[in-house]
């Protein structure tokens, strides 16, 4: 019984790490988009 609980905890931890990794990738993608938008706005304003 204890082994089953430990196995489930390990699987949940691995799943959470995968989700966190995906969240970080999504965040980085959004930050790159924001950076591009800001650069475009800066060019537009300085004209």
N, C-alpha and C positions, 0 to 999 in steps of 0.2 A: 504493500500500500504506500509506504513512504517513498519507494522508488518511483511509483507512478506520479506522485505529487511533484517530486523533484524533476522528473522528466517534463511534466507540464510547465513547470516554472522556467526551465531552460528554453523550451519552445516559445513561451510567451516573451522571454527576454530577447530571443533572437528575432521574433516578429517585431518587437518594439524597436530594436536597433535598425531593422530594415525600414520601418516607418519613419524613424528619425532621420535616417540617411536620405530618404526620399523628400522629407520636409526640408532638409538643408539644401538639397539640389533645387527644389522649387523656390526657396528663398533666394538663392544665388541667382537663379534665372530672373526673378522679379527685380532684384537689385540691378542687374545688368540692364534690364529694360528701362528702369528708372534713370540710371546713369545716362543712357542714350537719349532719353527724353529731355533731361536737363541740359545735355550738351546741345541738342537741337534748339531748345528755348534760348540758351545763351547766344547762339549764333543769330537767331531771329531778333533778339533784343538789341544786340550790338550793331545791327545793320542800320 
